[in-house]
Structures are given as structure tokens and as C-alpha cells.
Amino acid sequence: RTFGFEAAEKLCDFDNEQPVLSVRTNTLQTDRESLLRELQDCGAEAEPSRWAPEGVLIHSHGSLDALKPLQEGRCQVQDESSMLVAHVVGPKPNEFIIDCCAAPGGKTTHLAALMHDEGRILAGDIYDHKLLRIEENAKRLGIHIIETEKIDAREIGAEYEGMADRVLVDAPCSGLGVLRRKPDARWRKTKEEIEELPALQLAILESAAAAVKKGGVLVYSTCTIELAENQGVVSRFLELHPEFRLETTGKFLPLPTKHREAKMVQLLPHIDGTDGFFICRMQKKG
């Protein structure tokens, strides 16, 4: 109903394809050109991403356990669309950043790299084993400014009210944009679950908003293509919180794309060739 038959068919076809391995250069340790050369020396077939300046697409490779740049922390597995989020957040060195739903840490460690590992990042999650994943990734990548905390994202605002320069809410969602990478997930989705998610997403976003300083930035992202979870949640939030204004999210994307003028960025797999992803940037009035 949302996309029409032809586009829906293309989307389903895309989700049935084998995904390309996508990695992000750890710019604290190396640069993309050096990483590309090292990957080629390892026998991998790789090319630069056209979406993210740190991104690399690996079309063929051996065992990931034997891929030295990955194991030694010079890159991190992360989809191209996911790499855009940290650029939209736009962190600066020595700022205090909160990543509310941070596991497994791809975006968190990207934020740290953009900050040159200077400042403070609080990475929250409700599961101990997921916090451990963040810590492991940070250690492998040589990052020191990330601290983890076991906390429900709906409580972030009460604990850190008005403290953060920038807050990222990469919200729990239906994941309908990443079925290519999680093919079994399509059999576990229910209409009821998807209908319940916007209320949770809005509650998390409202809590996160309370943690933002005046003049600070709030970014909301998901890996779904469901309107109710994306534009619907943001529109409702802005109705309830006039102290926030919607920015032109597309202008914060790192490389020129057709989404440059978009107030809210929605990537669609069958059109953009990436995971389905939504990103929206808002600023708290000073």
C-alpha cells in the first residue's frame, strides 16, 4: 500500500540479494586509501563507498577472522547508511555526547572517531552483554572516550537533564530496512509489534530531548522504512516540543546526494542501494 506493487516487488527482490560487506575506516588509526591497499594486499576485492567518506565495500574476502585490518582495529563492520548518522550528529572534540541506544557500538565508535577521541561519550543500553560488545569494539579500535551505562533510554533525560551537547537516539524499531542482512527477521515481524513501536520510540525521544542543552542537537534514526516509526514519530514529537526545530537533515550528509535538501532523510533499499534508513536532526532553541 505504501510503495505500490512495482516498487514493493523491487524492494523484496533487493532484500533477497546477498548483501555486500561494508566497513568503516577507523580514521583514528588509518585513512581510507591505506585501508583499501591493505585489504587488496589481503586478497580482498574492495572499493570506496559513494555515501560515506570512510566507507569501503568489500565484494570478496576470505574468513573475517583472517582479515587483519578488521581484527586489528583499522576498520569496523558497518553499513553505508548507518555511517551517515554520526556525520548528521556532527560531534566536535571535547563535547559531551549521549548515544541512548548504543549497542553494538558502530555509531558510537564513529562519533568518537569524528571527535578525534577527545571529549566524552556516554553509551547506554539495557543489556549487559550488549554493553560488553560496545566496550570490546572501542578497545579494538583504540578508543578511550566511551563510557557505558546500563540504563533504560526512557530515563536518560531525568539522569542527564540539560547536560549533553548532542544526543543520538538510534531507536529500537521494526528493522524493515535491514531484512537483506537479517533474512530470518521477516518471519518474526507482527503487525501488532510494529503498531506498538511508535509509542516506545516517542517516549525515548522525549527523554533524550530533556538531556540536550539549549542550542544542542538531537538526532533520531532508525533502520526501518515504516512511516509511522519515522516521520510519524518526529512529527508528533515536534508538535509536543516547540522548543525544538527541525533542521534540513540532508545538508549534514558527508557527501553530495539527491537527499541534500531533505528535511528528513529516508534511504530506501530498492532506490538507494543501501539498507533502509531514516535520519532526522533537530536543534533545541537557545
C-alpha positions as a printed NumPy array, in Angstrom:
array([[  0.   ,   0.   ,   0.   ],
       [  2.82 ,   2.394,   0.77 ],
       [  5.041,   1.843,  -2.263],
       [  2.757,   0.344,  -4.913],
       [  3.189,  -3.115,  -6.428],
       [  6.174,  -2.473,  -8.711],
       [  8.295,  -0.722,  -6.071],
       [  7.294,  -3.287,  -3.434],
       [  8.428,  -6.068,  -5.746],
       [ 11.782,  -4.331,  -6.298],
       [ 12.171,  -3.908,  -2.545],
       [ 11.508,  -7.619,  -1.961],
       [ 13.951,  -8.557,  -4.727],
       [ 16.617,  -6.347,  -3.136],
       [ 16.049,  -7.902,   0.289],
       [ 16.604, -11.353,  -1.229],
       [ 20.044, -10.441,  -2.586],
       [ 23.314, -11.275,  -0.87 ],
       [ 24.465,  -8.119,   0.954],
       [ 27.911,  -6.69 ,   0.296],
       [ 30.192,  -6.472,   3.318],
       [ 30.545,  -2.817,   4.234],
       [ 33.214,  -1.491,   6.603],
       [ 34.074,   1.927,   8.014],
       [ 37.679,   3.09 ,   8.091],
       [ 38.851,   3.764,  11.635],
       [ 40.269,   7.21 ,  10.95 ],
       [ 41.976,   7.224,  14.353],
       [ 44.334,   4.549,  13.006],
       [ 44.487,   4.94 ,   9.204],
       [ 42.871,   6.557,   6.142],
       [ 40.62 ,   5.032,   3.515],
       [ 43.217,   4.822,   0.754],
       [ 45.635,   2.998,   3.039],
       [ 42.863,   0.657,   4.167],
       [ 41.896,  -0.113,   0.562],
       [ 45.518,  -1.006,  -0.26 ],
       [ 45.789,  -3.191,   2.841],
       [ 42.547,  -5.006,   2.023],
       [ 43.75 ,  -5.656,  -1.511],
       [ 47.041,  -6.991,  -0.114],
       [ 44.93 ,  -9.393,   1.972],
       [ 43.306, -10.679,  -1.226],
       [ 40.024,  -8.812,  -0.776],
       [ 38.213,  -7.059,  -3.621],
       [ 37.192,  -3.63 ,  -2.309],
       [ 36.064,  -0.202,  -3.493],
       [ 35.232,   3.158,  -1.869],
       [ 31.671,   3.902,  -0.781],
       [ 29.874,   6.708,  -2.604],
       [ 27.849,   7.533,   0.508],
       [ 30.391,   7.926,   3.295],
       [ 33.981,   9.209,   3.123],
       [ 35.166,   6.444,   5.468],
       [ 33.156,   3.69 ,   3.829],
       [ 34.539,   0.702,   1.945],
       [ 32.593,  -2.025,   0.151],
       [ 34.248,  -5.452,   0.185],
       [ 32.914,  -7.616,  -2.643],
       [ 35.03 , -10.694,  -1.953],
       [ 37.1  , -11.754,   1.022],
       [ 38.237, -14.802,   2.94 ],
       [ 37.433, -15.506,   6.572],
       [ 36.743, -12.356,   8.569],
       [ 38.838, -13.858,  11.362],
       [ 41.803, -13.673,   8.995],
       [ 41.115, -10.132,   7.769],
       [ 43.884,  -8.299,   9.624],
       [ 42.634,  -4.702,   9.2  ],
       [ 39.338,  -5.698,  10.815],
       [ 40.804,  -7.8  ,  13.599],
       [ 43.476,  -5.199,  14.403],
       [ 41.041,  -2.291,  14.586],
       [ 41.702,  -0.357,  11.421],
       [ 38.088,  -0.781,  10.297],
       [ 34.659,  -1.619,  11.687],
       [ 31.818,  -3.529,  10.035],
       [ 29.021,  -1.018,   9.44 ],
       [ 26.555,  -0.386,   6.619],
       [ 26.944,   2.715,   4.467],
       [ 23.613,   4.204,   5.547],
       [ 24.493,   3.719,   9.206],
       [ 27.741,   5.648,   8.657],
       [ 25.748,   8.744,   7.764],
       [ 24.273,   9.079,  11.247],
       [ 27.409,  10.241,  13.079],
       [ 28.024,  12.868,  10.389],
       [ 24.49 ,  14.194,  10.89 ],
       [ 25.085,  14.344,  14.649],
       [ 28.228,  16.355,  13.827],
       [ 30.131,  15.939,  17.115],
       [ 33.089,  18.17 ,  17.952],
       [ 36.152,  17.306,  20.057],
       [ 35.683,  17.855,  23.803],
       [ 31.874,  17.785,  23.666],
       [ 29.645,  15.558,  25.812],
       [ 27.629,  13.221,  23.591],
       [ 24.938,  10.74 ,  24.643],
       [ 24.155,   7.714,  22.463],
       [ 20.936,   6.43 ,  24.048],
       [ 20.559,   3.002,  22.409],
       [ 24.183,   2.435,  21.548],
       [ 24.82 ,  -1.309,  21.098],
       [ 26.713,  -2.794,  19.376],
       [ 28.658,   0.466,  19.077],
       [ 29.13 ,   1.118,  15.361],
       [ 27.732,   4.636,  15.524],
       [ 29.2  ,   5.252,  18.989],
       [ 32.734,   4.483,  17.842],
       [ 32.185,   6.554,  14.685],
       [ 31.209,   9.524,  16.858],
       [ 34.423,   9.028,  18.83 ],
       [ 36.492,   8.984,  15.646],
       [ 34.917,  12.232,  14.439],
       [ 35.792,  13.724,  17.848],
       [ 39.436,  12.569,  17.45 ],
       [ 38.914,  10.552,  20.65 ],
       [ 38.675,  13.787,  22.653],
       [ 35.716,  14.532,  24.922],
       [ 33.12 ,  12.239,  26.493],
       [ 30.581,   9.819,  25.034],
       [ 28.012,   8.082,  27.199],
       [ 26.777,   4.867,  25.56 ],
       [ 23.608,   3.484,  27.089],
       [ 21.785,   0.171,  26.732],
       [ 19.604,  -2.078,  28.886],
       [ 21.557,  -5.321,  28.361],
       [ 24.916,  -6.144,  29.966],
       [ 26.07 ,  -8.34 ,  27.081],
       [ 25.377,  -5.528,  24.615],
       [ 27.344,  -3.038,  26.71 ],
       [ 30.22 ,  -5.526,  26.655],
       [ 30.092,  -5.521,  22.839],
       [ 30.465,  -1.73 ,  22.827],
       [ 33.445,  -1.943,  25.179],
       [ 35.08 ,  -4.663,  23.078],
       [ 34.663,  -2.657,  19.874],
       [ 36.023,   0.501,  21.496],
       [ 39.075,  -1.352,  22.793],
       [ 39.785,  -2.979,  19.42 ],
       [ 39.524,   0.396,  17.682],
       [ 41.769,   2.13 ,  20.238],
       [ 39.053,   4.469,  21.584],
       [ 39.182,   5.808,  25.138],
       [ 36.35 ,   8.361,  25.494],
       [ 33.381,   5.979,  25.531],
       [ 31.837,   5.073,  28.875],
       [ 28.974,   2.597,  29.034],
       [ 25.99 ,   2.659,  31.35 ],
       [ 23.171,   0.193,  31.863],
       [ 20.166,   2.475,  31.585],
       [ 16.716,   2.491,  30.018],
       [ 16.717,   5.207,  27.346],
       [ 13.4  ,   6.445,  28.776],
       [ 15.337,   7.509,  31.907],
       [ 18.219,   9.331,  30.173],
       [ 16.543,  12.733,  30.421],
       [ 15.97 ,  12.511,  34.158],
       [ 19.558,  11.472,  34.87 ],
       [ 21.327,  13.846,  32.478],
       [ 18.892,  16.749,  32.197],
       [ 20.27 ,  19.601,  30.086],
       [ 23.837,  18.21 ,  30.132],
       [ 24.611,  16.928,  26.626],
       [ 25.837,  18.925,  23.649],
       [ 24.345,  16.343,  21.298],
       [ 22.14 ,  13.29 ,  21.801],
       [ 21.624,  10.414,  19.391],
       [ 18.525,   8.228,  19.538],
       [ 19.057,   5.25 ,  17.243],
       [ 15.715,   3.868,  18.309],
       [ 14.61 ,   0.248,  18.63 ],
       [ 12.483,  -0.341,  15.544],
       [ 10.877,  -2.939,  13.303],
       [ 14.104,  -3.281,  11.285],
       [ 12.241,  -3.44 ,   7.987],
       [ 15.12 ,  -1.652,   6.282],
       [ 17.686,  -4.361,   7.032],
       [ 15.901,  -7.568,   6.032],
       [ 18.646,  -8.184,   3.463],
       [ 21.112,  -8.586,   6.336],
       [ 18.697, -10.339,   8.714],
       [ 16.63 , -12.536,   6.406],
       [ 15.115, -14.637,   9.185],
       [ 13.71 , -11.497,  10.864],
       [ 10.934, -11.229,   8.263],
       [  9.276, -14.32 ,   9.738],
       [  9.204, -12.818,  13.247],
       [  7.551,  -9.48 ,  12.495],
       [  3.939,  -8.933,  13.513],
       [  1.558,  -6.124,  12.7  ],
       [  0.87 ,  -5.697,  16.43 ],
       [  4.569,  -5.237,  17.271],
       [  5.015,  -2.615,  14.569],
       [  1.921,  -0.736,  15.727],
       [  3.231,  -0.655,  19.325],
       [  6.702,   0.679,  18.472],
       [  5.93 ,   4.38 ,  17.805],
       [  4.768,   4.926,  21.396],
       [  8.043,   3.494,  22.73 ],
       [ 10.085,   5.467,  20.188],
       [  8.346,   8.712,  21.13 ],
       [  8.907,   8.061,  24.846],
       [ 12.63 ,   7.508,  24.242],
       [ 12.886,  10.6  ,  22.037],
       [ 11.165,  12.758,  24.656],
       [ 13.512,  11.521,  27.373],
       [ 16.557,  12.088,  25.171],
       [ 15.355,  15.607,  24.369],
       [ 15.441,  16.511,  28.054],
       [ 19.158,  15.683,  28.152],
       [ 20.007,  18.172,  25.377],
       [ 21.49 ,  21.551,  26.316],
       [ 19.923,  24.724,  24.991],
       [ 21.299,  25.163,  21.494],
       [ 22.221,  21.477,  21.393],
       [ 21.425,  18.848,  18.775],
       [ 19.052,  15.879,  18.876],
       [ 19.23 ,  13.207,  16.154],
       [ 16.649,  10.463,  15.671],
       [ 17.42 ,   7.489,  13.443],
       [ 16.04 ,   4.027,  12.681],
       [ 16.798,   1.148,  10.345],
       [ 13.218,   0.888,   9.138],
       [ 11.173,   2.211,   6.223],
       [  7.902,   2.367,   8.15 ],
       [  6.388,   5.872,   8.048],
       [  4.737,   5.602,  11.459],
       [  8.09 ,   4.857,  13.117],
       [  9.941,   7.61 ,  11.282],
       [  8.211,  10.75 ,  10.045],
       [  5.221,   9.963,  12.251],
       [  7.257,   9.885,  15.463],
       [  9.234,  13.03 ,  14.611],
       [  6.145,  14.999,  13.584],
       [  4.371,  14.1  ,  16.83 ],
       [  7.474,  14.97 ,  18.864],
       [  7.764,  18.407,  17.236],
       [  4.073,  19.076,  17.92 ],
       [  4.635,  18.347,  21.601],
       [  8.004,  20.122,  21.873],
       [  8.072,  23.555,  20.236],
       [ 11.434,  24.184,  21.904],
       [ 12.943,  22.025,  19.134],
       [ 13.143,  22.99 ,  15.478],
       [ 13.605,  20.635,  12.555],
       [ 16.804,  21.237,  10.612],
       [ 17.484,  20.35 ,   6.982],
       [ 18.978,  16.971,   7.804],
       [ 20.234,  16.361,   4.26 ],
       [ 22.699,  19.237,   4.365],
       [ 24.645,  17.425,   7.093],
       [ 25.266,  14.345,   4.929],
       [ 29.007,  13.991,   4.31 ],
       [ 28.92 ,  13.629,   0.507],
       [ 26.656,  15.179,  -2.167],
       [ 23.487,  13.147,  -2.783],
       [ 19.949,  13.726,  -4.024],
       [ 18.905,  13.857,  -0.349],
       [ 20.858,  17.074,   0.291],
       [ 17.721,  19.247,   0.586],
       [ 15.658,  16.742,   2.591],
       [ 14.292,  17.9  ,   5.942],
       [ 14.186,  14.238,   6.995],
       [ 16.367,  11.702,   5.175],
       [ 14.786,   8.372,   4.238],
       [ 17.002,   5.909,   2.375],
       [ 15.167,   3.137,   0.538],
       [ 16.979,  -0.103,  -0.387],
       [ 15.475,  -0.552,  -3.866],
       [ 16.182,   3.097,  -4.78 ],
       [ 19.384,   3.993,  -2.931],
       [ 21.054,   0.564,  -2.905],
       [ 21.712,   0.74 ,   0.849],
       [ 19.976,  -0.549,   3.927],
       [ 16.684,   1.231,   4.569],
       [ 17.47 ,   4.017,   6.999],
       [ 15.857,   7.151,   8.445],
       [ 17.733,  10.12 ,   9.929],
       [ 16.376,  13.376,  11.32 ],
       [ 18.252,  16.232,  13.012],
       [ 16.648,  18.741,  15.367],
       [ 18.073,  21.633,  17.382],
       [ 16.982,  22.833,  20.817],
       [ 16.32 ,  26.551,  20.77 ],
       [ 18.767,  28.589,  22.807]])
